[in-house]
Amino acid sequence: MADVVLQGIEKKFGSVSAITNLNLEIKDGAFVILLGPTGAGKTTTLRLIAGLDRPDNGDIKIMAIRS
Protein backbone atom coordinates (compact mmCIF):
# COMPACT_ATOMS: atom_id res chain seq x y z
CA MET A 1 0.00 0.00 0.00
CA ALA A 2 1.05 3.63 -0.40
CA ASP A 3 0.28 7.12 0.80
CA VAL A 4 -2.56 8.64 -1.22
CA VAL A 5 -3.00 12.41 -1.31
CA LEU A 6 -5.81 14.33 -3.01
CA GLN A 7 -5.38 18.10 -3.21
CA GLY A 8 -8.07 20.50 -4.39
CA ILE A 9 -9.92 17.85 -6.38
CA GLU A 10 -12.88 19.03 -8.45
CA LYS A 11 -15.02 16.96 -10.81
CA LYS A 12 -18.07 18.02 -12.82
CA PHE A 13 -20.41 16.07 -15.04
CA GLY A 14 -21.86 18.68 -17.36
CA SER A 15 -23.24 21.43 -15.12
CA VAL A 16 -23.43 19.13 -12.06
CA SER A 17 -20.57 19.46 -9.58
CA ALA A 18 -19.85 16.01 -8.13
CA ILE A 19 -16.80 17.01 -6.07
CA THR A 20 -15.69 20.49 -5.05
CA ASN A 21 -12.31 21.24 -3.42
CA LEU A 22 -11.68 17.78 -1.91
CA ASN A 23 -8.51 17.45 0.17
CA LEU A 24 -7.72 14.02 1.59
CA GLU A 25 -4.58 12.32 2.90
CA ILE A 26 -4.54 8.56 3.46
CA LYS A 27 -1.44 7.19 5.19
CA ASP A 28 0.15 3.87 4.29
CA GLY A 29 -1.71 1.00 5.98
CA ALA A 30 -4.76 3.08 6.95
CA PHE A 31 -8.30 1.76 6.48
CA VAL A 32 -10.67 4.37 5.05
CA ILE A 33 -14.44 4.40 4.71
CA LEU A 34 -16.32 6.94 2.62
CA LEU A 35 -19.79 7.64 3.99
CA GLY A 36 -22.44 9.96 2.68
CA PRO A 37 -25.82 10.23 1.02
CA THR A 38 -26.55 9.33 -2.58
CA GLY A 39 -24.84 11.77 -4.93
CA ALA A 40 -22.23 12.91 -2.41
CA GLY A 41 -19.30 11.88 -4.63
CA LYS A 42 -18.15 8.65 -2.95
CA THR A 43 -17.97 6.55 -6.10
CA THR A 44 -16.54 9.44 -8.10
CA THR A 45 -13.76 9.83 -5.51
CA LEU A 46 -12.90 6.13 -5.72
CA ARG A 47 -12.94 6.23 -9.53
CA LEU A 48 -10.55 9.20 -9.47
CA ILE A 49 -8.15 7.43 -7.08
CA ALA A 50 -8.27 4.28 -9.22
CA GLY A 51 -7.48 6.31 -12.35
CA LEU A 52 -10.73 5.42 -14.10
CA ASP A 53 -11.67 9.12 -14.33
CA ARG A 54 -9.57 12.28 -14.35
CA PRO A 55 -10.26 15.29 -12.11
CA ASP A 56 -11.17 18.60 -13.72
CA ASN A 57 -8.88 20.36 -11.22
CA GLY A 58 -6.48 19.32 -8.49
CA ASP A 59 -3.82 16.66 -7.99
CA ILE A 60 -3.86 13.02 -6.98
CA LYS A 61 -0.57 11.60 -5.70
CA ILE A 62 0.13 7.97 -4.89
CA MET A 63 3.54 7.33 -3.29
CA ALA A 64 4.34 11.00 -4.07
CA ILE A 65 3.88 10.27 -7.80
CA ARG A 66 1.39 12.57 -9.51
CA SER A 67 -1.19 10.68 -11.52
C-alpha beads as a LAMMPS data file, in Angstrom:
LAMMPS data file: protein, C-alpha beads

67 atoms
66 bonds

1 atom types
1 bond types

-500.0 500.0 xlo xhi
-500.0 500.0 ylo yhi
-500.0 500.0 zlo zhi

Masses

1 110.0

Atoms # bond

1 1 1 0.000 0.000 0.000
2 1 1 1.052 3.632 -0.402
3 1 1 0.285 7.122 0.795
4 1 1 -2.561 8.636 -1.215
5 1 1 -2.996 12.412 -1.312
6 1 1 -5.809 14.325 -3.012
7 1 1 -5.380 18.103 -3.212
8 1 1 -8.070 20.504 -4.391
9 1 1 -9.921 17.853 -6.383
10 1 1 -12.879 19.033 -8.453
11 1 1 -15.020 16.962 -10.810
12 1 1 -18.069 18.019 -12.819
13 1 1 -20.415 16.070 -15.038
14 1 1 -21.857 18.677 -17.362
15 1 1 -23.244 21.427 -15.124
16 1 1 -23.430 19.127 -12.065
17 1 1 -20.569 19.463 -9.582
18 1 1 -19.849 16.005 -8.132
19 1 1 -16.796 17.011 -6.071
20 1 1 -15.687 20.492 -5.054
21 1 1 -12.308 21.239 -3.419
22 1 1 -11.682 17.784 -1.913
23 1 1 -8.515 17.451 0.171
24 1 1 -7.719 14.022 1.592
25 1 1 -4.579 12.321 2.896
26 1 1 -4.541 8.564 3.460
27 1 1 -1.437 7.193 5.193
28 1 1 0.148 3.873 4.287
29 1 1 -1.708 1.003 5.985
30 1 1 -4.763 3.075 6.945
31 1 1 -8.299 1.762 6.483
32 1 1 -10.668 4.369 5.048
33 1 1 -14.439 4.396 4.712
34 1 1 -16.317 6.945 2.617
35 1 1 -19.787 7.637 3.995
36 1 1 -22.442 9.963 2.679
37 1 1 -25.823 10.232 1.023
38 1 1 -26.551 9.330 -2.577
39 1 1 -24.842 11.766 -4.929
40 1 1 -22.226 12.910 -2.410
41 1 1 -19.296 11.879 -4.633
42 1 1 -18.155 8.645 -2.947
43 1 1 -17.971 6.548 -6.102
44 1 1 -16.540 9.445 -8.098
45 1 1 -13.760 9.831 -5.510
46 1 1 -12.899 6.125 -5.717
47 1 1 -12.936 6.229 -9.531
48 1 1 -10.546 9.200 -9.467
49 1 1 -8.146 7.433 -7.082
50 1 1 -8.269 4.280 -9.223
51 1 1 -7.477 6.309 -12.350
52 1 1 -10.733 5.422 -14.102
53 1 1 -11.673 9.125 -14.333
54 1 1 -9.569 12.278 -14.349
55 1 1 -10.255 15.285 -12.113
56 1 1 -11.173 18.600 -13.723
57 1 1 -8.883 20.363 -11.217
58 1 1 -6.477 19.322 -8.494
59 1 1 -3.817 16.663 -7.989
60 1 1 -3.859 13.020 -6.975
61 1 1 -0.569 11.604 -5.696
62 1 1 0.130 7.974 -4.893
63 1 1 3.544 7.334 -3.293
64 1 1 4.338 11.004 -4.074
65 1 1 3.878 10.269 -7.801
66 1 1 1.393 12.565 -9.505
67 1 1 -1.191 10.678 -11.524

Bonds

1 1 1 2
2 1 2 3
3 1 3 4
4 1 4 5
5 1 5 6
6 1 6 7
7 1 7 8
8 1 8 9
9 1 9 10
10 1 10 11
11 1 11 12
12 1 12 13
13 1 13 14
14 1 14 15
15 1 15 16
16 1 16 17
17 1 17 18
18 1 18 19
19 1 19 20
20 1 20 21
21 1 21 22
22 1 22 23
23 1 23 24
24 1 24 25
25 1 25 26
26 1 26 27
27 1 27 28
28 1 28 29
29 1 29 30
30 1 30 31
31 1 31 32
32 1 32 33
33 1 33 34
34 1 34 35
35 1 35 36
36 1 36 37
37 1 37 38
38 1 38 39
39 1 39 40
40 1 40 41
41 1 41 42
42 1 42 43
43 1 43 44
44 1 44 45
45 1 45 46
46 1 46 47
47 1 47 48
48 1 48 49
49 1 49 50
50 1 50 51
51 1 51 52
52 1 52 53
53 1 53 54
54 1 54 55
55 1 55 56
56 1 56 57
57 1 57 58
58 1 58 59
59 1 59 60
60 1 60 61
61 1 61 62
62 1 62 63
63 1 63 64
64 1 64 65
65 1 65 66
66 1 66 67
